Amino acid sequence: MDDYEHLDLDEIDFAPVDHTAERLALLTLEEAHDLLRLLLTIAQEGEGPLSQEANRLAKEIAARIPSEN
């Protein structure tokens, strides 16, 4: 998968951010793309709650990082 055009970014429901919560360290762009590919694979190969959650997370990540192209 080279691009994320197939994702409908208007359907993304971003999780609220608690300003007092500790944030995770930032991922490198390469790590973010690796994670996105993994989530998309899980989302496309299965059915049920795990694939639905992987799809949701993939959409959120895709909306926040630039395309690999």
matplotlib code that plots the C-alpha trace (Angstrom):
import matplotlib.pyplot as plt

x = [0.0, 1.6, -1.1, -4.0, -6.5, -8.9, -9.4, -12.3, -10.7, -14.1, -15.2, -12.4, -13.5, -10.4, -10.0, -10.1, -6.8, -6.6, -4.1, -2.9, -2.2, 1.4, 2.1, 4.1, 7.4, 7.1, 7.5, 9.8, 8.0, 9.3, 8.0, 4.6, 4.4, 5.4, 2.7, 0.1, 0.9, 0.6, -2.8, -4.1, -3.1, -4.9, -8.0, -8.1, -7.5, -10.0, -13.5, -14.7, -13.6, -9.9, -10.0, -12.5, -10.2, -7.1, -9.1, -10.0, -6.5, -5.1, -7.4, -6.3, -2.6, -3.1, -4.7, -1.7, 1.2, 2.2, 1.9, 5.0, 4.9]
y = [0.0, 3.2, 5.7, 6.2, 7.7, 4.8, 5.9, 8.2, 10.7, 12.4, 9.2, 9.5, 10.2, 11.4, 10.5, 13.4, 14.4, 14.9, 17.8, 16.3, 12.9, 11.9, 11.6, 8.8, 9.6, 10.5, 7.8, 8.4, 8.8, 5.4, 3.8, 5.5, 4.1, 0.6, 0.8, 2.0, -0.9, -3.4, -2.0, -1.9, -5.5, -6.5, -4.5, -6.0, -9.7, -10.1, -9.3, -8.4, -6.0, -6.4, -5.5, -2.7, -1.2, -1.6, 0.2, 3.0, 3.4, 3.3, 6.1, 8.3, 7.6, 8.2, 11.6, 12.7, 11.6, 12.5, 9.9, 7.8, 9.1]
z = [0.0, -1.2, -0.4, 2.0, -0.4, 0.2, 3.8, 4.4, 6.8, 7.4, 9.3, 11.9, 15.4, 17.2, 20.8, 23.2, 24.7, 28.4, 28.9, 32.2, 30.6, 30.0, 26.2, 24.6, 23.0, 19.3, 16.6, 13.7, 10.4, 9.3, 12.5, 12.0, 8.4, 9.7, 12.3, 9.8, 7.4, 10.3, 11.3, 7.8, 7.3, 10.5, 9.4, 6.0, 7.0, 9.7, 10.9, 14.3, 17.1, 16.5, 12.8, 13.5, 16.1, 13.8, 11.0, 13.4, 14.6, 11.0, 10.0, 12.9, 12.2, 8.4, 9.1, 11.2, 9.0, 5.5, 2.8, 1.9, -1.7]

ax = plt.figure().add_subplot(projection="3d")
ax.plot(x, y, z, "-o")
ax.set_aspect("equal")
plt.show()
